[in-house]
Amino acid sequence: MKKKYFLSAIALCGLMTLASCGSDDDPIPEKGGDEPEVAAGEQVIILDMQDTDVLSTKSRPLYSTSNKGAELVTDVKVLVFKTETDNQKKLVNVIYLEDWANTSSDYNYGRKRKFKLTGDNKLDKDGEYTFIAVGQQEGDGQDPKPYKIYRNRDATTTDGTNIPDFLKDFNASTNSYTWNSSTKVGDGFILTEATTDADAKRKGEIFSGQSIPVTLKVDKGFTLDIVLKRQVAGILGYFSRIPAYVKNANATDDGNTSYTAVKSIRLVASGKNNQLDLTHQLDIQKDDTAPDNGDMDGVIKPIENVMNGFNAEQTKDAKFESSDIDDAYVVYTIDLTKWFPGGFDEGNSAWNPEAIINSETGDPFEGANYGSSSRGTHLLGNTAAWVNAIDAANATVKLATGSVFAGEFTIPFSKVDKTQTLQLQLLDKDGNILKSWSVKLDVASQKGDDSADVYSIYRNHLYQLGKRGDGDDPDKPGTDPDEPQPLDKDQELVIKINDQWEFIHDMEIE
């Protein structure tokens, strides 16, 4: 795959050094390298956290694509399963890794770490073993909050814990936990706790991965990789030339009263899930370093399309334009008054001249020309009134002047039959829909039973309107390929696929 390098997200964590632990049972950490040197009988595990698939650092919302952040992840758990005679996988060990930032190294696709199993952690019984790892950034006061996780069938959906405490007291002699691979989402071994209403508004990233099975040889030595990838999807909106007004449907002339001011941009979706299955179909996650997906059989595999979210949100909080009732979920809302502060006259529900540019020239109106112009030619974008409204949250984010931006990670969800998946809307000050676009999936991107309007949202896929995940130069915001999507068009919005995460879906007006 062609790779591009962006802000990334929550990845794995590292290991405690021998000097700091003083126990022969702790895994021996080594900085990540391309080819580990393995002596006879050594058991070496390499953790590959692939974060160049894009976006977000420090558990922050999805804003930019300019910095990597795998080094900011703190904690990971590695679970070791032994295949029993009945083909069930029995949990035999849990290894806690921390201090990822100081014990991992950069590589082409993110951060990596290798370590050796020693002491009681070393596998000594013949048989087949499989490893699962899960990691994210842990800490107090994060926005978004870290996910809480739990062992399926061991707790309720609200009994999750952080990664350091997950299976903290596991003892193979007294605990008998099995993992049965299932094709049903929600039946996996590790699940995230159901998000609350507050948490659901802003989600972070979490990574997980699975090794290929390894069979102990005579000397008990082996080397294996665990490729961890992002288990959530990302949705971005990056817009310019935003209509300041929309003409009323029943208007008979072109006067000011025939137009209603636009105050916000909203993206809504047909589905929303509140939990992640962190072990669902992990075996199909392959390393991106080889053109044949890493198994060296010479066959190029298709990009994976996996929906690993479950527990659908019951309360809808938005509607599609054609509906009279709430039948959709808000993905993000951009309050335009925060990007053009002081530019909106609340009393008259109108935009002031300092926020407006001429749709025909792209320049501010001159003097009396503003008063004599039609509101149909008024666009938001005057740099005199514009501020970067996300600077306070992330000072590294650079945007084209006059543009607006939103980004959120989301738990993947399945399509709803006969209902469009995404719709972009312009709203007035009371939240009424003034105009909408159906966000379509182009033909080349449609997989399986997906269609142009009705498609699932998959893990590790990026869905974007405007180009922020296509190799943008943060020092040249607003220039190709960093390019906001103009909204002064009437055409449909179309998603096009690029190979950034598993996919980047570039939504454009054509």
N, C-alpha and C positions, 0 to 999 in steps of 0.2 A: 504494500500500500504506500501511497505517497503520504508522508507524515508532515504535520505542521505543528508548531510549538506554541502553546498557549498557557494561560493560567490554569492551574490544575486544582486538584482538590484533595480530598481527604484520602490518604493512602495508608501505608502500613507503618509499623513502628519497629524499632530496633531492639537491640539486645543489651543486656547488662554485661559489662566487661568482667573478666575474671578478677581483676584487681579490686573491683567494687563489690563483688559478691562473695568470694571466698568459699564457694561450694563447688565440688567436682561434678555436681548434678546439673548445674546450669549450662545451657547451650553456649558454646564458645563462639563469640561473634567475630566476624571478619568483614572488612569493607568489601563492598560488592566489586567483583571483577568479572572479566569476560570468561575466563576458563579457570575454575578453581583447581588447585592442586590437591588431589585426593590420594591419601595413602591407603594401602590395603586395609580393609575392614572399617574405614571411616565412613560415617553416615553424614552426608552434606546436603543441606536444603538451601535453595536459592529462592528468595522472595523477590518477585518482579512486580513493582507497583507501577502500572502503566498509566501515567497521568498526562501525557502529551495529547491524549484524546480531548483535551481542552478544559479549561475554565476554573474559576473561583479558588481563592486561598482562604485559609484560616476559618473555614466553615462560614465564610461570608456569603451573602447572596450572589447569584450568578451575574456578574457585571462586565467582566472584561476578558480578553484573551491574550494579554501581554506578558503575564508572569506565571511561572510554575510554582506549585506549592506543596509538592509531595513531601518536602523536607519539614513541613509544618505539622505533619501527622504525628501523633504521639503513641498510640497503643494498638496492639494486634494480639489476637489469640490464634494459635495453631492447634488444631484438633487432629489427633492421630487415630485412625480407625483400622482395625484388623478384620479381614474378611473371614467369616466363620464358615463351617461346613455346610450350613443351610443357605449360604450366599448372603447372609445379612452382614452388615458392617458394624462391628462393636467398637465403641469408644474405649481406647486403652490408655490415652494420655492427653493432657492439656498443657500446652506450653505458652507462657505469657511473655511477650516481647515488648519492651518499652524503649524510650529514648531513641526513637527512629532518626531524628534529625542529626544526632551525633554519631550514629553507627551505620548509616547507609551512605551510598554514593550515587552520583548522577550516572545515568546511562542514556542511550539514545531515546528511550521511550518513557523516562520518568526517573524513579529511584529504585535501587536494588540493594539487597543485603543477603549475604550467605552466612550460614552458621552450621556448626557441627553438633550432632547429638552425642552427649557423653554421659557417663555415670548412669543414674537410674533412667535418664531420658533415652539412652541408647536402646534400640530395639534388639532383642536377643533371641526371640522365638521365631522359628521358621514360619513362613506364610506370606500372604499378600497384604500390603498396607496402602492406605490412601490418606492423604492429608488435605484438610480444609483450613483456610485462613480467612479471617475477617478483621478489618481494621478501619479506624477513623480517628479524627482528632477529638480528644477528650479534654474537657476543661469547664470551669464555671463561668457563667456570664456570656456564653457564646450566643451569637445570633447568626444563623439558626442554631438551635440546641442540638447536641449530639443525639443520635438515635439510641434508644434503649433496646437491648436484645434479650431474647430468652430462648430456651430449648423447647422446641415444640413438644406438646403433651406433658410439659413439666410445670406449666404456669398458665395463668389467664393472660389475655391480651394487654392487661395493665400491670403485669408483674415483671416487666423487663428491668434490666440492670445495665450499668455501663460495662465497657469491655474489661477493665481490670477486675471487676467482681464477677464476671460471667464464668460459671463453672469453677469458681475459685477454690471450692472445697472438694473438687472431684477426686475420688479415690477408686481406682479400677477394681480393688478388692471388694468394695462394698456397693459401688454404683454399677448398675448394668444398663447402659444406654446403647440403643441400636439406631442406626440410620438406614432407612430403607428408601432407596431412590424412587421418586414418584414423579409422574408427569403432571400431576395436579398441583397448581400453584397454591401454597399455603400448607402443603404436607411436608415441607422440607424440615431439616434438623434445626436450623437457626432462623428465627423470625424476628422482625422488629416489632416493638410494642406499638399498639395503635396510637396514632397521633391525636392530640386534642384539637379543639377548634383553633386555639391560639397557635399551637405548633404547626398545624396544617397550612397556615398562611405562608410559612417560610420554611423550606426544607433544605438540609445540607446534603452532603455526599457521604456515601459509605461504600467500601470496597470489599469484595470477597473473591475467592478463587479456589480451585481444586487441582491437586496434582493428578498425574496419571498414576495408576496403581503400580507399585514396585514390589517385587518378590525378592526376599532376602536370599542371597547366594551363599556359597560355602563360607566365605570370609565375613559375611553379614554387611559388606560395604555397599554403598550406593550413592549416587548423586541425582537429585531431582529438582525440578522447578515448580513453583506455584505461581501462576500468573493471576494477579488480582486486578480486577477491572471495576469500573464504576457501575453501581447497581441501580442508579437513578437515571432519568432523562433530564435534558436541559431545554428550556424554552426561552428564547431571546426576542426582544423587539427593539429596533433601532430606527427611528423615524425622523424625517425632515419634511419641509413644505407641507405643514399640517393645515388643513382648512380651518380658518378661524370661525367660519360660519357655514351652516348648511341650509340650503333653501327649503322652506316648508313645502310639504307635499301639495297643499291646497293653495299655494301662492299664485296670484294672478298678475303680479307686476314684479319689478326688480327693486322696489324700495326697501329701506332698512327693515321695516316690519315684516317683510317677507322672508327674513332670515333669522335663524336661532344660533346663538353662540355655542361653540364647542368648548367644553371645559375639561374633558378627560378622554383618554384612549383606554379601551378595555379589551382584553382577550378572554374569551370564554371557551369552555370545552364541554364535550358531551359526557365525559366520565371523570371520575376521581376516586383513587384508592387511598387507604390510610395505613396499609402495612406492606412490608417487603418480605419476600421469601428469599433469603440470602444464600440458599443452597439449591435454588431451582435451575436445573440444566447448566450447572457450572462446567460440566465436562466438555461442553462445546466451545468454551472460551479458549481461543488459541493465541499464541504469541504472534505479534505482528511482524516480527523480524525476518520471517522467511516468506517468499511469495506463495508457498503452498501451505501457509498457515502453521508451519513449524513441525509437521510430522514427517516431512521429507519423503512423502510418497509421490511427489510430482503432480498432485492434483490440487488445483486451486479451488478452495471452498467458497461458497457464497458468504456474504456478511451475515452475521447472526441477527435474527429478529426475535427477541425474547421479551414476553410480557410477564414480569415477575411480581406485579403488584396484586393485592387482593384486599378484601374487606372494604367494599364500596361505601363511600360517604353517602349517607341517607338524605341529608339536607341540602337541597340545591339553593344557591344564593344569587342566581342570575338567570337571564332568559335570552334565547335567540330572538332575533328581530321579528320573526314571523309568529312568535308565541305571545299569548296573553298571560301565561303563568310562568313561574320560575321552573325552567327545565334544563339548566346548564350550571356550570361551576366557574367561578372567576379564577383565571390563571394569574393575571396581573392587571393592575390598573395604574395608569400614569396620570397624575394630577398635573395638568398643564400650567396651573398657576404657580406651582413650585419651580418650574423651569423658566417662567416669565413672571417673576414676582413683581407685584405692583402694576402689572399690565392688564389685569382684569377688573373692570368696574362692576362690582357686585350689585350696586343699586340699579344700574341700567342693564345688567347682564350683557355687557359688551366689552370688546377688547379695545384698549387704548392704542393710539397710533404708534407709540414707541415699540410695540410688540409685533407690528404688522409689516409684511413685505408685499410687494405687488406680484401677483402670480404670473404676470406677463413678462416682467423684467427681472424678478428676483431681488430687486432693490427696495429700500424703504420709499414710501410715497414722499413727494416733495410738496410741502406747504398745503395749499388749498386743494391739491389733487386728491388728497385723502378724503376730504369731505364730499367731493363730487364723484368719487368712485363707487362702484357697486361692491357690496359686501361679498359678492361672489368671486371677486378678484383678491380678497384678503386672505393671506396665509400667515401663520405664525412662523417666525424665523428671524426677526430683527435682532441682530446681535447686541444692540444697545440695551435691550431689556432682558437678555438671556443670561442665565447662570447654569453651571453644571450642578444639577441638584443632587448628585451622588458623591460629590467631592468629600463631604463630611464623613461618609461611610468608607470610602476607599480612595485615598488621595492619588493613587496611581492611574485611575481611570481617566483616559483622555478621549473626548468626543468631539465630533464636528460641531463648531459653534452653530447655534440655532437649532440643534437636534435634541431629541429626547430619547430616553433609554429605559428599558426594564429587563430584568432577567430573573428567572426562578428555576431551581431544580424541582422536579416533580416525580412522584411515584408513578411508574408506568401503568397504563390502563388499557383495557380492550375497547375496541370500537363498539358503538351502539348502532344496531341495524337501522337503516333508513334515517339516520340522523347524522348531520355533518359533524365532523370531529372538532374543528376549530373555527371560530368566527371572530374577526377583528371588528370592533365597534367604536364609533365616535358618540360620546354622550354629552348632553347638556348639563347645566348646573344641578338639575334635579334627578339626574341619572337616567333620563329618557334616551332611548337610542335614536340618533339622528341619521346615522348611515352605518352600513356594515359591509364587510367583504367576507365571502366564504374562502377559507384558506384551503387550497386544493393541493393534492399530491400529484406530481407530474407522472406521466406514463412510465418512464424509466424507473421510478422509485416504487412503483406499486408491486408488492410482493404477496404471494398467496392470494387470499380473497380480499385484500385491500383494494379500494377503488379511489377515484379522484377526490371524492368528498368524504368518504367513510373509511377510516384507517385507524389502526391501533398505534399507541405511543409506546415505543420500545425502550428497554434499558440501554444506557450508553449511546443513545442517539441524541443529536442536537437538532432542534427545530428552531429556525431563526428567520425573522423578517428583518432585512437589512444585513449587511455583511460585517459581522464582528468575529466570526469564527473561521475565517478563510485566509488566514495569514496576514492579518492587518499589521501595519507598522504603527505602533502607538505614538511615534513622534510625528506622524503625518495623519492625524485624524481627519476623516471626511474625504480622503482621497483613495482611489482604487488601490488595493482591494478593500480598505476600510471605507464603507460606503453606506450611509443610512438610506432607508427605503422611503422615497417620496410618496406622500399620501394624496397628492392632488391629481389622482388618476381614478378612472372609473372601472378599470379592468379588474379581473379576478386576481387574487393573490395565489401564486403557485409555488409549491415546495419543490425545490430541486435538490438532488442528492449529491453530496461530495463525501470523500472518505476521511472525515476527521475523527470523530469518536469512532464508533463503529460506522456511523453515518453522520454527516452534517446535512440537514435538509435546509437548503437556502430558499426562503420564501420570497418571491419577487413579484412585482406587478409587471405583467407582460402586455 
